Structures are given as structure tokens and as C-alpha cells.
Amino acid sequence: MLAGFIGESQRPASKVSPDEITRKLRLDYLYSQKDLNQKALDGAQTLFEHFQRQDFSLDTFMNDSLNLIRRRLWIREVTVALLDRRDNLFRYKYQAGLRKEAWDAHKGIAYRHDEYTNPTVYKAREISKHTSLFLAEDNPYGKGEDATFSRPIMLESRRLSVDDSIEGDYFDVWIFGKDKEVLGWIEFSGTTSSKLPDTVALKWIELISSIMSVALIIHESKAPSWSRTPP
């Protein structure tokens, strides 16, 4: 017998069987869906599967992305605004969780680049290079945006702790394209438990914004030239 070779009869007895190991891993895999990170991972995998389809649909992809943010990260309301290259204006195109009146108000708004970055109107509190926080105390709303939220509730709301989310709070996460061009942003409220999203949720939404960037680049590459060129 070769030195160092251990035959089947000489193998030390194991305290667990291969079947037990397999069963444990299968159960862990199944029930790990209860963990937020695992839920988000499963959702992200589903988003990447959109790119493998011959009939890639931006609408379906975006709706699945927003549903992931709402259902897996417990965000109460979320919208996406995108650049329309025909007139170089940003408009809200997708939503999840909004009341009909609030969504109708969003759809009627259009922004120039210098408007949505105007610090005299929108006091952005930078969290990272991708994410900005807008707090109700700063009244971060411009002309024509009153119907997008409930001002009476905002004025009555009181923040009792640093992680509380109240009416009027929102986050923006930029969607960057090639050469850091702003293609749009993800805008979202606090969580369903009226808390500000934690850093794990914020980083997940930043990742989703990057996946959206890929989706938009793919969509633009397939779109007619007239839809990509300003008039």
C-alpha cells in the first residue's frame, strides 16, 4: 500500500453521513430565503435573467426591479425617472406602491438637468456618490409637486428617532450610463415600518440602479435612431 494512502476500511469514522450534509445544505438553501440578503440575491438573479431573453422588454424589467425593491427590501413607495432623449427632459416612467392620485401627479412632471439638481429647491444630503437623502424638514419639493405627497400629513408628522421615516422624506439613487451620464434615478420612501432604509438596503438599491443602467444601454442600442437623438 502506498504511504499516506488511506483505504476505505482505514478511513476514520465520520460523525455525520453524506446524506445528512446534503439534507442540511438543501434545508439551508430553502430557508435562507427568510434572510433579507438572500431574498435580494434571488431577486437580482431574476433581473439578470431578463438579459438572456431574445425578447428583452424594458417595461417588464423595470416593473420587476421595482417590485423587488418593494417586496424584498420592504420599501413603501418607489418610482423611476428616466431621460427622454427626444427633448432631454427627465420624466417619471415607472412606479410601485403609489396611490393613483400621487402617481398621476408624478406623470405630469418633467425636469431639465439644472432643475432637479437645484440646491435652492432640493436640499440633497449626500449619503454616497450614488445616493442622496431628502428630509421633510427641508421641504424638498418644487413647484407643481404638492400632489406627489400629503403636505398635511407631512406637517403633522414628528420624527421621534434618527431612523424614523415620515411623510415627505425620500431618497434618490442615480442611474448612471456611459461616462457617468445621468440616465435617471430611483426615488423611494421609507420602509413599510416607517423607518429609513438601512445601509444594506441602500447598497442593494444602488446595485439595482447599476443593473438598470445596463438594461437602459441595451434598450437604447436596440431603439430606432430617432428615439436616441434630441430634436
C-alpha positions in Angstrom: 0.0 0.0 0.0 1.3 3.5 -0.9 2.4 5.6 2.1 -0.1 8.1 3.1 -3.0 6.4 1.2 -6.0 5.7 3.3 -8.2 2.9 2.1 -12.0 2.8 2.7 -11.5 0.4 5.6 -9.0 2.7 7.2 -11.0 6.0 6.8 -11.8 7.5 10.3 -15.4 7.1 11.1 -17.4 10.3 10.4 -19.8 11.7 12.9 -22.2 12.7 10.1 -23.2 11.0 6.9 -23.0 12.4 3.4 -26.9 12.3 3.3 -27.0 14.5 6.5 -24.7 17.0 4.9 -26.8 17.1 1.7 -30.0 17.4 3.7 -28.6 20.3 5.8 -27.4 22.2 2.8 -30.7 21.8 1.0 -32.7 23.0 4.0 -30.3 26.0 4.5 -30.7 26.8 0.8 -34.5 26.6 1.1 -35.0 28.5 4.3 -32.3 31.1 3.7 -34.9 33.0 1.7 -36.0 34.4 5.1 -32.8 36.5 5.2 -33.0 39.9 3.5 -29.8 39.5 1.7 -30.7 36.1 0.3 -34.1 37.4 -0.8 -32.4 40.3 -2.6 -29.9 37.9 -4.2 -32.7 35.8 -5.5 -34.4 38.9 -6.9 -31.2 40.2 -8.5 -30.6 36.8 -10.2 -34.1 37.1 -11.7 -33.2 40.6 -13.1 -30.1 39.3 -14.8 -32.2 36.6 -16.4 -34.0 39.3 -18.4 -30.8 39.9 -20.3 -30.8 36.3 -21.5 -34.1 36.6 -23.3 -34.4 37.2 -27.0 -37.4 39.4 -26.5 -36.0 41.7 -23.8 -38.6 44.1 -22.5 -37.5 47.3 -20.6 -41.0 47.7 -19.2 -41.1 44.2 -17.7 -37.6 44.5 -16.4 -38.3 47.8 -14.7 -41.5 46.6 -13.1 -39.7 43.5 -11.8 -37.0 45.8 -10.4 -39.4 48.0 -8.5 -41.3 45.0 -7.2 -38.0 43.6 -5.9 -37.3 46.9 -4.1 -40.7 47.0 -2.6 -41.2 43.3 -1.7 -37.7 42.2 -0.8 -36.4 45.4 0.8 -39.7 46.5 2.4 -39.8 49.9 0.7 -43.2 51.6 0.9 -43.1 53.5 -2.4 -40.7 53.6 -5.3 -40.5 55.4 -8.7 -38.1 55.7 -11.6 -37.5 58.8 -13.6 -35.7 58.5 -17.0 -34.1 60.7 -19.5 -36.1 61.2 -22.7 -33.6 61.9 -25.4 -36.2 63.4 -27.7 -36.4 66.5 -25.6 -33.7 66.0 -23.0 -36.2 66.1 -20.1 -36.5 63.6 -17.2 -39.9 62.1 -16.5 -41.3 59.5 -14.1 -41.9 56.3 -16.1 -42.4 53.5 -13.5 -43.8 53.2 -10.0 -44.7 50.6 -7.4 -46.8 51.3 -4.3 -48.1 54.8 -5.1 -51.7 55.9 -4.7 -53.3 56.6 -8.1 -53.5 60.4 -7.4 -49.9 60.6 -6.4 -48.8 58.6 -9.5 -50.9 60.8 -11.8 -49.2 63.9 -10.3 -45.7 62.3 -10.9 -46.5 61.6 -14.5 -47.2 65.2 -15.2 -43.8 66.4 -14.1 -40.7 66.9 -16.3 -37.3 68.2 -15.3 -34.4 69.8 -17.0 -30.9 68.8 -15.7 -30.5 72.1 -14.0 -33.8 71.9 -12.2 -33.5 68.6 -10.4 -30.1 69.5 -9.2 -31.1 73.0 -8.0 -29.9 73.2 -4.3 -32.2 76.1 -3.6 -35.2 73.8 -4.2 -33.9 70.4 -3.4 -31.6 70.2 -0.4 -29.8 67.0 -1.0 -28.0 65.3 1.8 -25.4 63.1 0.2 -25.1 59.6 1.6 -22.8 58.3 -1.1 -21.8 59.2 -4.7 -24.9 57.4 -5.8 -27.4 58.2 -3.1 -29.0 61.4 -1.7 -31.4 61.8 1.1 -34.1 64.5 1.2 -35.8 65.1 4.5 -39.3 66.5 5.1 -37.9 69.2 7.5 -36.1 70.7 4.4 -39.4 70.9 2.4 -37.6 69.3 -0.6 -40.4 69.9 -3.2 -40.6 72.2 -6.1 -43.4 74.0 -7.9 -46.1 71.6 -9.1 -45.0 68.8 -6.8 -47.5 69.2 -4.0 -49.8 66.5 -5.2 -47.0 63.9 -5.1 -47.2 63.7 -1.3 -49.5 64.7 1.5 -48.5 68.0 2.9 -51.0 68.0 5.8 -49.6 64.6 7.0 -46.0 65.9 6.5 -46.7 69.0 8.6 -48.3 66.8 11.4 -45.6 64.2 11.3 -43.0 64.1 14.1 -39.6 62.3 13.9 -39.1 60.6 17.3 -35.8 58.8 16.5 -33.0 59.2 14.0 -34.1 56.2 12.0 -37.8 57.2 11.7 -39.2 58.0 8.3 -42.0 60.5 8.0 -44.2 61.8 5.1 -42.1 63.9 2.8 -38.9 62.0 3.2 -37.4 60.4 0.1 -34.1 59.1 -1.3 -32.7 59.4 -4.9 -30.3 56.9 -6.3 -28.7 57.9 -9.6 -28.8 55.7 -12.6 -25.5 56.4 -14.4 -24.8 55.5 -18.1 -21.6 55.6 -20.1 -19.1 58.2 -18.9 -21.3 58.8 -15.8 -24.1 60.3 -17.9 -27.2 60.6 -15.7 -29.9 58.4 -17.3 -32.3 58.8 -14.5 -32.9 58.0 -10.9 -34.7 55.6 -8.5 -36.8 57.6 -6.0 -38.1 55.9 -2.9 -39.6 56.5 0.5 -39.0 54.9 3.9 -39.9 51.3 4.7 -43.3 49.8 5.4 -42.5 50.0 9.1 -41.9 53.8 8.8 -38.2 53.6 9.2 -35.4 55.0 7.0 -33.8 52.1 5.0 -30.6 50.8 6.5 -27.3 50.8 4.7 -27.8 47.2 3.5 -31.0 48.2 1.7 -29.4 51.3 0.3 -26.5 49.4 -1.1 -28.9 46.9 -2.7 -30.8 49.7 -4.4 -27.5 51.1 -5.6 -26.7 47.7 -7.1 -30.1 47.6 -8.7 -29.5 51.1 -10.2 -26.4 49.7 -11.8 -28.3 46.8 -13.3 -30.9 49.3 -14.6 -28.1 51.1 -16.3 -27.2 48.0 -18.3 -30.8 47.5 -19.2 -31.1 51.1 -20.4 -27.9 50.8 -22.5 -29.2 47.6 -24.1 -32.6 49.2 -24.7 -31.1 52.2 -26.3 -28.8 50.1 -28.6 -31.9 48.4 -30.0 -34.1 51.6 -30.2 -34.6 53.5 -33.5 -32.1 56.2 -34.1 -34.8 58.9 -33.9 -35.6 58.0 -30.3 -32.0 58.4 -29.2 -31.3 61.8 -30.8 -32.6 65.1 -29.5 -34.6 67.2 -32.0 
